[in-house]
């Protein structure tokens, strides 16, 4: 796969997960925290993918 495509897909995944954090924050804080962690990992992965 092309390097840029993987990076963009990771950023899109992070956006999708961030929406999940926003949607679940009021009802399920533990799940929102887990989604937030996954969001941060996806963003970090995208940054590492573009830098590396």
Backbone as ProteinMPNN parsed JSONL, in Angstrom:
{"seq_chain_A": "XXXXXXXXXXXXXXXXXXXXXXXXXXXXXXXXXXXXXXXXXXXXXXXXXXXX", "coords_chain_A": {"N_chain_A": [[0.833, -1.18, 0.0], [0.381, 2.27, -0.58], [2.35, 4.782, 1.028], [1.188, 7.225, 1.832], [-1.532, 6.641, 1.723], [-1.962, 4.798, 3.799], [-1.356, 6.404, 6.028], [-3.36, 8.377, 5.83], [-5.608, 6.759, 6.16], [-5.22, 5.958, 8.823], [-5.544, 8.42, 10.095], [-8.215, 8.899, 9.427], [-9.401, 6.774, 10.805], [-8.81, 7.583, 13.411], [-10.405, 9.871, 13.558], [-12.957, 8.716, 13.347], [-12.976, 7.195, 15.703], [-12.755, 9.264, 17.565], [-15.222, 10.472, 17.259], [-16.762, 8.455, 18.375], [-15.924, 8.662, 21.021], [-16.993, 11.146, 21.675], [-19.716, 10.596, 21.392], [-20.226, 8.654, 23.35], [-19.509, 9.727, 25.788], [-21.247, 10.876, 27.792], [-22.789, 8.737, 28.707], [-21.286, 6.344, 29.059], [-18.538, 6.408, 30.539], [-16.202, 4.876, 30.965], [-15.969, 3.308, 28.631], [-15.726, 5.397, 26.833], [-13.266, 6.365, 27.627], [-11.625, 4.223, 26.878], [-11.991, 4.319, 24.119], [-10.889, 6.817, 23.664], [-8.218, 6.324, 24.273], [-7.628, 4.533, 22.178], [-7.998, 6.3, 20.067], [-5.897, 8.128, 20.48], [-3.747, 6.397, 20.102], [-4.085, 5.772, 17.375], [-3.676, 8.281, 16.213], [-1.032, 8.74, 17.016], [0.159, 6.599, 15.683], [-0.29, 7.369, 13.037], [1.239, 9.693, 12.882], [3.776, 8.644, 13.394], [3.946, 6.978, 11.178], [4.015, 8.782, 9.032], [6.365, 10.2, 9.62], [8.316, 8.221, 9.746]], "CA_chain_A": [[0.0, 0.0, 0.0], [1.101, 3.526, -0.65], [2.614, 5.336, 2.356], [0.217, 8.267, 2.139], [-2.85, 6.042, 1.916], [-2.008, 4.235, 5.155], [-1.412, 7.527, 6.959], [-4.694, 8.984, 5.753], [-6.545, 5.809, 6.769], [-5.055, 6.054, 10.274], [-6.171, 9.671, 10.528], [-9.655, 8.686, 9.331], [-9.764, 5.913, 11.933], [-8.767, 8.418, 14.608], [-11.606, 10.712, 13.529], [-14.085, 7.849, 13.652], [-12.903, 6.882, 17.125], [-13.038, 10.489, 18.312], [-16.678, 10.593, 17.248], [-17.254, 7.511, 19.368], [-15.676, 9.252, 22.341], [-17.975, 12.218, 21.851], [-21.057, 10.03, 21.51], [-20.393, 7.821, 24.537], [-18.976, 10.353, 26.991], [-22.248, 11.109, 28.831], [-23.406, 7.511, 29.201], [-20.336, 5.281, 29.411], [-17.233, 7.077, 30.628], [-15.128, 3.9, 30.834], [-15.854, 3.002, 27.206], [-15.201, 6.601, 26.188], [-11.833, 6.401, 27.922], [-10.97, 3.227, 26.029], [-11.992, 4.858, 22.756], [-9.922, 7.914, 23.638], [-6.896, 5.707, 24.191], [-7.475, 4.034, 20.81], [-7.853, 7.482, 19.214], [-4.534, 8.638, 20.633], [-2.846, 5.439, 19.451], [-4.213, 5.928, 15.927], [-3.005, 9.533, 15.848], [0.4, 8.497, 17.161], [0.571, 5.73, 14.589], [-0.262, 8.146, 11.798], [2.408, 10.588, 12.938], [4.965, 7.79, 13.234], [3.964, 6.461, 9.805], [4.448, 9.845, 8.136], [7.738, 10.58, 9.928], [9.229, 7.1, 9.472]], "C_chain_A": [[0.878, 1.243, 0.0], [1.226, 4.152, 0.741], [1.564, 6.385, 2.753], [-1.165, 7.696, 2.419], [-2.984, 5.483, 3.327], [-2.104, 5.347, 6.197], [-2.783, 8.178, 6.991], [-5.737, 8.054, 6.368], [-6.43, 5.817, 8.296], [-5.682, 7.334, 10.821], [-7.691, 9.548, 10.468], [-10.157, 7.803, 10.473], [-9.78, 6.716, 13.227], [-9.99, 9.33, 14.675], [-12.859, 9.926, 13.871], [-14.123, 7.519, 15.137], [-13.201, 8.103, 17.988], [-14.541, 10.768, 18.334], [-17.323, 9.641, 18.242], [-17.049, 8.009, 20.783], [-16.73, 10.309, 22.631], [-19.369, 11.654, 22.112], [-21.263, 9.272, 22.816], [-20.005, 8.506, 25.837], [-20.017, 10.485, 28.105], [-22.769, 9.811, 29.447], [-22.407, 6.478, 29.702], [-18.923, 5.86, 29.417], [-16.064, 6.097, 30.468], [-14.9, 3.531, 29.363], [-15.303, 4.199, 26.444], [-13.707, 6.729, 26.436], [-11.057, 5.415, 27.071], [-10.918, 3.705, 24.577], [-11.015, 6.019, 22.622], [-8.501, 7.386, 23.536], [-6.627, 5.185, 22.774], [-7.304, 5.192, 19.823], [-6.429, 8.02, 19.271], [-3.511, 7.695, 19.999], [-2.902, 5.565, 17.932], [-3.524, 7.21, 15.454], [-1.49, 9.365, 15.936], [0.938, 7.605, 16.06], [0.657, 6.47, 13.271], [0.949, 9.069, 11.76], [3.683, 9.776, 12.719], [5.074, 7.273, 11.798], [4.469, 7.533, 8.835], [5.901, 10.231, 8.372], [8.718, 9.494, 9.501], [9.322, 6.722, 8.111]], "O_chain_A": [[1.989, 1.236, 0.53], [0.298, 4.058, 1.545], [1.114, 6.41, 3.898], [-1.89, 8.217, 3.266], [-4.012, 5.675, 3.977], [-2.868, 5.228, 7.155], [-3.304, 8.492, 8.061], [-6.66, 8.524, 7.033], [-7.441, 5.695, 8.989], [-6.283, 7.323, 11.895], [-8.385, 10.037, 11.359], [-11.219, 8.061, 11.04], [-10.676, 6.542, 14.053], [-10.548, 9.533, 15.753], [-13.724, 10.412, 14.601], [-15.185, 7.559, 15.758], [-13.837, 7.979, 19.035], [-15.065, 11.253, 19.337], [-18.319, 9.984, 18.878], [-17.9, 7.804, 21.649], [-17.292, 10.348, 23.726], [-20.11, 12.17, 22.949], [-22.377, 9.251, 23.339], [-20.161, 7.911, 26.903], [-19.695, 10.227, 29.265], [-23.156, 9.806, 30.616], [-22.678, 5.799, 30.693], [-18.211, 5.801, 28.415], [-15.038, 6.458, 29.892], [-13.757, 3.452, 28.912], [-14.508, 4.039, 25.517], [-12.963, 7.155, 25.553], [-9.965, 5.722, 26.594], [-9.914, 3.515, 23.892], [-10.384, 6.183, 21.578], [-7.677, 7.933, 22.802], [-5.536, 5.371, 22.235], [-6.552, 5.078, 18.856], [-5.829, 8.328, 18.242], [-2.521, 8.148, 19.423], [-1.868, 5.475, 17.268], [-2.865, 7.217, 14.414], [-0.755, 9.791, 15.044], [2.041, 7.822, 15.559], [1.566, 6.232, 12.477], [1.603, 9.206, 10.727], [4.558, 10.174, 11.951], [6.177, 7.146, 11.266], [5.251, 7.24, 7.93], [6.608, 10.558, 7.419], [9.792, 9.777, 8.972], [10.06, 5.794, 7.777]]}, "name": "protein", "num_of_chains": 1, "seq": "XXXXXXXXXXXXXXXXXXXXXXXXXXXXXXXXXXXXXXXXXXXXXXXXXXXX"}
